Amino acid sequence: MSKKNKNRDGVVFSTDPDFAYRYEEQEEAELLPAQQQKLRVSLDRKQRGGKEVTLVTGFVGPQSELEALGKMLKTKCGVGGAAKDGEIMVQGDHRERVLQILLQAGYSGSKRSGG
């Protein structure tokens, strides 16, 4: 769906030639310092066809910073993954490695058993 069709405050058509659609602006979360981030590292298999992913949740900050952290984790683990919807997914079971990387980077993190 294009941006033109999203969030137009319910207006479909207007006869006013000077009418301008108002779009809802999504506010990006303010980035918390690494020491204040409470990240949780877990293993997830749900809705992934039995494949395991290491899931990092609890990140507070803009999408660009989430993607940068995700890229660092994926690079250091040597695997693929994604960073979206406030979560970082790293392919495979890398809970220990991800937790160590986060702690070295100054984040406070905890490991949960997942399944």
OpenMM code with the backbone's topology and positions (N, CA, C; nanometers):
from openmm import Vec3, app, unit

residues = "MET SER LYS LYS ASN LYS ASN ARG ASP GLY VAL VAL PHE SER THR ASP PRO ASP PHE ALA TYR ARG TYR GLU GLU GLN GLU GLU ALA GLU LEU LEU PRO ALA GLN GLN GLN LYS LEU ARG VAL SER LEU ASP ARG LYS GLN ARG GLY GLY LYS GLU VAL THR LEU VAL THR GLY PHE VAL GLY PRO GLN SER GLU LEU GLU ALA LEU GLY LYS MET LEU LYS THR LYS CYS GLY VAL GLY GLY ALA ALA LYS ASP GLY GLU ILE MET VAL GLN GLY ASP HIS ARG GLU ARG VAL LEU GLN ILE LEU LEU GLN ALA GLY TYR SER GLY SER LYS ARG SER GLY GLY".split()
positions = [
    Vec3(0.0855, -0.1168, 0.0000),
    Vec3(0.0000, 0.0000, 0.0000),
    Vec3(0.0899, 0.1228, 0.0000),
    Vec3(0.0612, 0.2195, -0.0838),
    Vec3(0.1448, 0.3384, -0.0919),
    Vec3(0.1139, 0.4341, 0.0223),
    Vec3(0.2043, 0.5297, 0.0422),
    Vec3(0.1876, 0.6258, 0.1513),
    Vec3(0.0617, 0.7103, 0.1306),
    Vec3(0.0233, 0.7326, 0.0049),
    Vec3(-0.0957, 0.8123, -0.0218),
    Vec3(-0.2211, 0.7493, 0.0379),
    Vec3(-0.2255, 0.6181, 0.0422),
    Vec3(-0.3445, 0.5489, 0.0904),
    Vec3(-0.3433, 0.5234, 0.2404),
    Vec3(-0.2332, 0.5498, 0.3080),
    Vec3(-0.2229, 0.5197, 0.4505),
    Vec3(-0.2626, 0.6393, 0.5353),
    Vec3(-0.3372, 0.6131, 0.6394),
    Vec3(-0.3627, 0.7087, 0.7475),
    Vec3(-0.4104, 0.8466, 0.7003),
    Vec3(-0.5172, 0.8526, 0.6282),
    Vec3(-0.5697, 0.9802, 0.5795),
    Vec3(-0.6805, 1.0341, 0.6677),
    Vec3(-0.6882, 0.9971, 0.7906),
    Vec3(-0.7900, 1.0434, 0.8837),
    Vec3(-0.9303, 1.0111, 0.8342),
    Vec3(-0.9489, 0.9043, 0.7590),
    Vec3(-1.0797, 0.8609, 0.7145),
    Vec3(-1.1337, 0.9365, 0.5940),
    Vec3(-1.0615, 1.0337, 0.5400),
    Vec3(-1.1083, 1.1109, 0.4256),
    Vec3(-1.0765, 1.0348, 0.2975),
    Vec3(-1.1791, 1.0131, 0.2158),
    Vec3(-1.1612, 0.9423, 0.0901),
    Vec3(-1.1568, 1.0404, -0.0266),
    Vec3(-1.2428, 1.1414, -0.0225),
    Vec3(-1.2535, 1.2359, -0.1334),
    Vec3(-1.2957, 1.3710, -0.0786),
    Vec3(-1.2451, 1.4778, -0.1383),
    Vec3(-1.2847, 1.6112, -0.0981),
    Vec3(-1.3059, 1.6973, -0.2227),
    Vec3(-1.4094, 1.7816, -0.2203),
    Vec3(-1.4349, 1.8717, -0.3322),
    Vec3(-1.3603, 2.0030, -0.3162),
    Vec3(-1.2973, 2.0245, -0.2026),
    Vec3(-1.2207, 2.1465, -0.1769),
    Vec3(-1.0896, 2.1404, -0.2554),
    Vec3(-1.0657, 2.2342, -0.3503),
    Vec3(-0.9435, 2.2291, -0.4317),
    Vec3(-0.8165, 2.2542, -0.3498),
    Vec3(-0.8298, 2.3185, -0.2338),
    Vec3(-0.7125, 2.3473, -0.1509),
    Vec3(-0.6939, 2.2452, -0.0381),
    Vec3(-0.7699, 2.1354, -0.0423),
    Vec3(-0.7634, 2.0367, 0.0642),
    Vec3(-0.6303, 1.9617, 0.0587),
    Vec3(-0.5700, 1.9414, 0.1731),
    Vec3(-0.4458, 1.8645, 0.1826),
    Vec3(-0.4668, 1.7542, 0.2854),
    Vec3(-0.4324, 1.6340, 0.2480),
    Vec3(-0.4446, 1.5218, 0.3411),
    Vec3(-0.3464, 1.5393, 0.4557),
    Vec3(-0.3898, 1.5034, 0.5746),
    Vec3(-0.3016, 1.5044, 0.6914),
    Vec3(-0.2662, 1.3606, 0.7228),
    Vec3(-0.1397, 1.3329, 0.7248),
    Vec3(-0.0930, 1.1978, 0.7541),
    Vec3(-0.0495, 1.1912, 0.8993),
    Vec3(-0.0760, 1.0759, 0.9610),
    Vec3(-0.0312, 1.0553, 1.0978),
    Vec3(0.1188, 1.0342, 1.0955),
    Vec3(0.1877, 1.1042, 1.1810),
    Vec3(0.3320, 1.0888, 1.1923),
    Vec3(0.3613, 0.9931, 1.3058),
    Vec3(0.4379, 0.8916, 1.2775),
    Vec3(0.4778, 0.8001, 1.3832),
    Vec3(0.6018, 0.8565, 1.4500),
    Vec3(0.5926, 0.8715, 1.5811),
    Vec3(0.7065, 0.9222, 1.6542),
    Vec3(0.8047, 0.8093, 1.6783),
    Vec3(0.9320, 0.8374, 1.6520),
    Vec3(1.0332, 0.7378, 1.6796),
    Vec3(1.0718, 0.7472, 1.8255),
    Vec3(1.0931, 0.6334, 1.8846),
    Vec3(1.1305, 0.6295, 2.0254),
    Vec3(1.2687, 0.6912, 2.0423),
    Vec3(1.2868, 0.7611, 2.1523),
    Vec3(1.4154, 0.8216, 2.1817),
    Vec3(1.5128, 0.7123, 2.2234),
    Vec3(1.6345, 0.7221, 2.1749),
    Vec3(1.7349, 0.6200, 2.2024),
    Vec3(1.7815, 0.6287, 2.3468),
    Vec3(1.7680, 0.5181, 2.4177),
    Vec3(1.8205, 0.5093, 2.5532),
    Vec3(1.9684, 0.4721, 2.5462),
    Vec3(2.0497, 0.5183, 2.6417),
    Vec3(2.1901, 0.4749, 2.6438),
    Vec3(2.1989, 0.3241, 2.6616),
    Vec3(2.3086, 0.2676, 2.6149),
    Vec3(2.3253, 0.1219, 2.6182),
    Vec3(2.3093, 0.0659, 2.7589),
    Vec3(2.3563, 0.1374, 2.8607),
    Vec3(2.3496, 0.0868, 2.9976),
    Vec3(2.2055, 0.0780, 3.0472),
    Vec3(2.1153, 0.1596, 2.9926),
    Vec3(1.9764, 0.1601, 3.0368),
    Vec3(1.8867, 0.0658, 2.9573),
    Vec3(1.9370, 0.0124, 2.8475),
    Vec3(1.8597, -0.0815, 2.7669),
    Vec3(1.8488, -0.2135, 2.8424),
    Vec3(1.7294, -0.2691, 2.8481),
    Vec3(1.7094, -0.3995, 2.9123),
    Vec3(1.6699, -0.4990, 2.8041),
    Vec3(1.7705, -0.5578, 2.7424),
    Vec3(1.7471, -0.6489, 2.6320),
    Vec3(1.7320, -0.7915, 2.6833),
    Vec3(1.6453, -0.8664, 2.6177),
    Vec3(1.6236, -1.0062, 2.6510),
    Vec3(1.6601, -1.0926, 2.5296),
    Vec3(1.7403, -1.1937, 2.5547),
    Vec3(1.7862, -1.2837, 2.4489),
    Vec3(1.7182, -1.4185, 2.4702),
    Vec3(1.6488, -1.4670, 2.3668),
    Vec3(1.5786, -1.5948, 2.3796),
    Vec3(1.5843, -1.6712, 2.2482),
    Vec3(1.5493, -1.7981, 2.2556),
    Vec3(1.5429, -1.8837, 2.1385),
    Vec3(1.3966, -1.8984, 2.0988),
    Vec3(1.3691, -1.8857, 1.9696),
    Vec3(1.2309, -1.8930, 1.9227),
    Vec3(1.2219, -1.9872, 1.8040),
    Vec3(1.1177, -2.0697, 1.8035),
    Vec3(1.0910, -2.1608, 1.6918),
    Vec3(0.9498, -2.1437, 1.6375),
    Vec3(0.8714, -2.0565, 1.6978),
    Vec3(0.7304, -2.0439, 1.6618),
    Vec3(0.7136, -1.9836, 1.5229),
    Vec3(0.6276, -2.0423, 1.4444),
    Vec3(0.5904, -1.9957, 1.3108),
    Vec3(0.7115, -1.9784, 1.2203),
    Vec3(0.8112, -2.0660, 1.2353),
    Vec3(0.9311, -2.0574, 1.1531),
    Vec3(0.9638, -2.1920, 1.0881),
    Vec3(0.8674, -2.2791, 1.0820),
    Vec3(0.8880, -2.4083, 1.0185),
    Vec3(0.9910, -2.4943, 1.0896),
    Vec3(1.0030, -2.4807, 1.2221),
    Vec3(1.0974, -2.5603, 1.2986),
    Vec3(1.2370, -2.5029, 1.3049),
    Vec3(1.2637, -2.3980, 1.2299),
    Vec3(1.3952, -2.3338, 1.2314),
    Vec3(1.4095, -2.2518, 1.3596),
    Vec3(1.5305, -2.2464, 1.4117),
    Vec3(1.5563, -2.1710, 1.5336),
    Vec3(1.6106, -2.0331, 1.5001),
    Vec3(1.5675, -1.9348, 1.5755),
    Vec3(1.6260, -1.8011, 1.5679),
    Vec3(1.6521, -1.7517, 1.7091),
    Vec3(1.7599, -1.6777, 1.7240),
    Vec3(1.7889, -1.6112, 1.8495),
    Vec3(1.7196, -1.4765, 1.8422),
    Vec3(1.6348, -1.4495, 1.9384),
    Vec3(1.5517, -1.3297, 1.9365),
    Vec3(1.5993, -1.2336, 2.0449),
    Vec3(1.6260, -1.1080, 2.0058),
    Vec3(1.6651, -1.0038, 2.1007),
    Vec3(1.5502, -0.9040, 2.1051),
    Vec3(1.4884, -0.8889, 2.2216),
    Vec3(1.3747, -0.7987, 2.2375),
    Vec3(1.4040, -0.6958, 2.3462),
    Vec3(1.3221, -0.5909, 2.3505),
    Vec3(1.3334, -0.4907, 2.4552),
    Vec3(1.4123, -0.3680, 2.4138),
    Vec3(1.4511, -0.3549, 2.2872),
    Vec3(1.5284, -0.2400, 2.2424),
    Vec3(1.4394, -0.1165, 2.2353),
    Vec3(1.4870, -0.0059, 2.2905),
    Vec3(1.4142, 0.1205, 2.2852),
    Vec3(1.4994, 0.2201, 2.2078),
    Vec3(1.4481, 0.2626, 2.0921),
    Vec3(1.5214, 0.3578, 2.0096),
    Vec3(1.4693, 0.3577, 1.8678),
    Vec3(1.5267, 0.4429, 1.7845),
    Vec3(1.4811, 0.4515, 1.6451),
    Vec3(1.5175, 0.3271, 1.5654),
    Vec3(1.4449, 0.3049, 1.4578),
    Vec3(1.4640, 0.1871, 1.3726),
    Vec3(1.6066, 0.1800, 1.3186),
    Vec3(1.6665, 0.2934, 1.2858),
    Vec3(1.8024, 0.2927, 1.2306),
    Vec3(1.9032, 0.2365, 1.3307),
    Vec3(1.8874, 0.2685, 1.4580),
    Vec3(1.9775, 0.2162, 1.5609),
    Vec3(1.9540, 0.0668, 1.5830),
    Vec3(1.8281, 0.0240, 1.5753),
    Vec3(1.7957, -0.1179, 1.5875),
    Vec3(1.8621, -0.1961, 1.4742),
    Vec3(1.8544, -0.1428, 1.3528),
    Vec3(1.9154, -0.2079, 1.2380),
    Vec3(2.0669, -0.2128, 1.2504),
    Vec3(2.1279, -0.1065, 1.3039),
    Vec3(2.2730, -0.1039, 1.3223),
    Vec3(2.3168, -0.2096, 1.4235),
    Vec3(2.2437, -0.2215, 1.5340),
    Vec3(2.2750, -0.3234, 1.6342),
    Vec3(2.2553, -0.4624, 1.5765),
    Vec3(2.1477, -0.4815, 1.5011),
    Vec3(2.1223, -0.6102, 1.4366),
    Vec3(2.2330, -0.6475, 1.3396),
    Vec3(2.2804, -0.5509, 1.2631),
    Vec3(2.3877, -0.5771, 1.1676),
    Vec3(2.5150, -0.6186, 1.2401),
    Vec3(2.5453, -0.5514, 1.3525),
    Vec3(2.6644, -0.5861, 1.4292),
    Vec3(2.6544, -0.7299, 1.4818),
    Vec3(2.5370, -0.7655, 1.5373),
    Vec3(2.5191, -0.9003, 1.5910),
    Vec3(2.5297, -1.0061, 1.4817),
    Vec3(2.4662, -0.9806, 1.3679),
    Vec3(2.4699, -1.0767, 1.2575),
    Vec3(2.6117, -1.0930, 1.2041),
    Vec3(2.6860, -0.9836, 1.1948),
    Vec3(2.8231, -0.9881, 1.1446),
    Vec3(2.9128, -1.0663, 1.2394),
    Vec3(2.9016, -1.0383, 1.3694),
    Vec3(2.9880, -1.1063, 1.4667),
    Vec3(2.9543, -1.2535, 1.4818),
    Vec3(2.8284, -1.2909, 1.4561),
    Vec3(2.7904, -1.4323, 1.4628),
    Vec3(2.8100, -1.5017, 1.3281),
    Vec3(2.8278, -1.4244, 1.2214),
    Vec3(2.8495, -1.4818, 1.0888),
    Vec3(2.7262, -1.5468, 1.0302),
    Vec3(2.6085, -1.4915, 1.0611),
    Vec3(2.4828, -1.5487, 1.0116),
    Vec3(2.3923, -1.4376, 0.9598),
    Vec3(2.2783, -1.4761, 0.9076),
    Vec3(2.1788, -1.3812, 0.8607),
    Vec3(2.0774, -1.3518, 0.9686),
    Vec3(1.9807, -1.2693, 0.9341),
    Vec3(1.8750, -1.2359, 1.0279),
    Vec3(1.8028, -1.1107, 0.9828),
    Vec3(1.7290, -1.0503, 1.0750),
    Vec3(1.6517, -0.9300, 1.0431),
    Vec3(1.6341, -0.8466, 1.1688),
    Vec3(1.6083, -0.7178, 1.1474),
    Vec3(1.5803, -0.6266, 1.2580),
    Vec3(1.4554, -0.5482, 1.2204),
    Vec3(1.3427, -0.5827, 1.2840),
    Vec3(1.2188, -0.5114, 1.2548),
    Vec3(1.1231, -0.5262, 1.3708),
    Vec3(1.0267, -0.4386, 1.3783),
    Vec3(0.9227, -0.4412, 1.4816),
    Vec3(0.9807, -0.4434, 1.6229),
    Vec3(1.0927, -0.3766, 1.6424),
    Vec3(1.1523, -0.3695, 1.7755),
    Vec3(1.2238, -0.4959, 1.8189),
    Vec3(1.2473, -0.5881, 1.7271),
    Vec3(1.3143, -0.7143, 1.7576),
    Vec3(1.4299, -0.7363, 1.6613),
    Vec3(1.5291, -0.8087, 1.7100),
    Vec3(1.6392, -0.8512, 1.6242),
    Vec3(1.6347, -1.0035, 1.6200),
    Vec3(1.6290, -1.0586, 1.4994),
    Vec3(1.6303, -1.2033, 1.4813),
    Vec3(1.7636, -1.2421, 1.4196),
    Vec3(1.8336, -1.3347, 1.4842),
    Vec3(1.9598, -1.3866, 1.4341),
    Vec3(1.9381, -1.5346, 1.4066),
    Vec3(1.9657, -1.5786, 1.2849),
    Vec3(1.9380, -1.7165, 1.2469),
    Vec3(2.0240, -1.8134, 1.3264),
    Vec3(1.9606, -1.9152, 1.3822),
    Vec3(2.0309, -2.0185, 1.4571),
    Vec3(2.0282, -1.9926, 1.6073),
    Vec3(2.0821, -2.0882, 1.6825),
    Vec3(2.0877, -2.0774, 1.8280),
    Vec3(2.2216, -2.0157, 1.8676),
    Vec3(2.2232, -1.8842, 1.8854),
    Vec3(2.3446, -1.8097, 1.9205),
    Vec3(2.3231, -1.7297, 2.0483),
    Vec3(2.2440, -1.7822, 2.1403),
    Vec3(2.2101, -1.7075, 2.2619),
    Vec3(2.3325, -1.6679, 2.3420),
    Vec3(2.4226, -1.7605, 2.3663),
    Vec3(2.5415, -1.7308, 2.4468),
    Vec3(2.6273, -1.6248, 2.3794),
    Vec3(2.6524, -1.6417, 2.2510),
    Vec3(2.7380, -1.5484, 2.1758),
    Vec3(2.6753, -1.4093, 2.1708),
    Vec3(2.5456, -1.4018, 2.1413),
    Vec3(2.4764, -1.2735, 2.1337),
    Vec3(2.4794, -1.2034, 2.2692),
    Vec3(2.4562, -1.2773, 2.3764),
    Vec3(2.4580, -1.2186, 2.5097),
    Vec3(2.5962, -1.1627, 2.5424),
    Vec3(2.7012, -1.2362, 2.5088),
    Vec3(2.8373, -1.1884, 2.5341),
    Vec3(2.8667, -1.0618, 2.4534),
    Vec3(2.8246, -1.0576, 2.3281),
    Vec3(2.8468, -0.9396, 2.2428),
    Vec3(2.7742, -0.8191, 2.3011),
    Vec3(2.6498, -0.8384, 2.3445),
    Vec3(2.5725, -0.7282, 2.4020),
    Vec3(2.6364, -0.6770, 2.5313),
    Vec3(2.6827, -0.7678, 2.6153),
    Vec3(2.7461, -0.7271, 2.7407),
    Vec3(2.8755, -0.6517, 2.7138),
    Vec3(2.9538, -0.6953, 2.6153),
    Vec3(3.0778, -0.6262, 2.5794),
    Vec3(3.0495, -0.4877, 2.5223),
    Vec3(2.9358, -0.4714, 2.4557),
    Vec3(2.8983, -0.3424, 2.3976),
    Vec3(2.8369, -0.2485, 2.5018),
    Vec3(2.8208, -0.2961, 2.6253),
    Vec3(2.7710, -0.2104, 2.7322),
    Vec3(2.6227, -0.2222, 2.7602),
    Vec3(2.5544, -0.3135, 2.6913),
    Vec3(2.4112, -0.3326, 2.7142),
    Vec3(2.3925, -0.4245, 2.8344),
    Vec3(2.2812, -0.4052, 2.9058),
    Vec3(2.2466, -0.5008, 3.0101),
    Vec3(2.1479, -0.5976, 2.9480),
    Vec3(2.1770, -0.7251, 2.9624),
    Vec3(2.0916, -0.8224, 2.8982),
    Vec3(2.0676, -0.9420, 2.9863),
    Vec3(1.9646, -1.0166, 2.9535),
    Vec3(1.9357, -1.1404, 3.0253),
    Vec3(1.8986, -1.2463, 2.9230),
    Vec3(1.9270, -1.3692, 2.9595),
    Vec3(1.8965, -1.4806, 2.8713),
    Vec3(1.7769, -1.5553, 2.9258),
    Vec3(1.6822, -1.5842, 2.8356),
    Vec3(1.5652, -1.6645, 2.8719),
    Vec3(1.5678, -1.7900, 2.7882),
    Vec3(1.5252, -1.8985, 2.8488),
    Vec3(1.5108, -2.0197, 2.7677),
    Vec3(1.3842, -2.0028, 2.6861),
    Vec3(1.3916, -2.0393, 2.5626),
    Vec3(1.2751, -2.0199, 2.4748),
    Vec3(1.2370, -2.1505, 2.4104),
    Vec3(1.1348, -2.1444, 2.3277),
    Vec3(1.0962, -2.2697, 2.2631),
    Vec3(0.9756, -2.2514, 2.1906),
] * unit.nanometer
topology = app.Topology()
chain = topology.addChain("A")
for resn in residues:
    res = topology.addResidue(resn, chain)
    for name in ("N", "CA", "C"):
        topology.addAtom(name, app.Element.getBySymbol(name[0]), res)
